[in-house]
Amino acid sequence: MSTNIEKRGFLLGVGLDNTDGHKRITQAEEFYIAGGSQETHEKMTETAIKTFEDLRKRGKSISTVEREELAEIIFKNSPQD
């Protein structure tokens, strides 16, 4: 018996510093960002977008990249305050 199951990956970002009562959600095919202050939400969204751009440049996807490499890419694309 042969099963053809496609491995899929997904990135989830959750911001916990919301103090203004707004509900922020940004959804894309490969990621979902929820919560956070306006600044945090924007930073998480920008990081996710840049991360997926880098993955595409490397010819990889969220489901094929190794965890360590993904962590490096996310760190590289995170705003450094």
PENOR-V469561 format. One record per backbone hydrogen bond with DSSP energy under -0.5 kcal/mol. CO is the residue of the C=O (numbers start at 1). NH is the residue of the N-H. If there is no record, write none. Layout:
co=CO nh=NH
co=CO nh=NH
This chain:
co=1 nh=3
co=3 nh=5
co=4 nh=6
co=11 nh=32
co=13 nh=34
co=15 nh=36
co=17 nh=19
co=22 nh=24
co=24 nh=35
co=26 nh=33
co=30 nh=11
co=31 nh=28
co=32 nh=13
co=33 nh=26
co=34 nh=15
co=37 nh=41
co=38 nh=42
co=39 nh=43
co=40 nh=44
co=41 nh=45
co=42 nh=46
co=43 nh=47
co=44 nh=48
co=45 nh=49
co=46 nh=50
co=47 nh=51
co=48 nh=52
co=49 nh=53
co=50 nh=54
co=51 nh=55
co=52 nh=56
co=53 nh=57
co=54 nh=58
co=55 nh=60
co=56 nh=59
co=61 nh=64
co=61 nh=65
co=66 nh=70
co=67 nh=71
co=68 nh=72
co=69 nh=73
co=70 nh=74
co=71 nh=75
co=72 nh=76
co=73 nh=77
co=74 nh=78
co=75 nh=78
co=79 nh=81
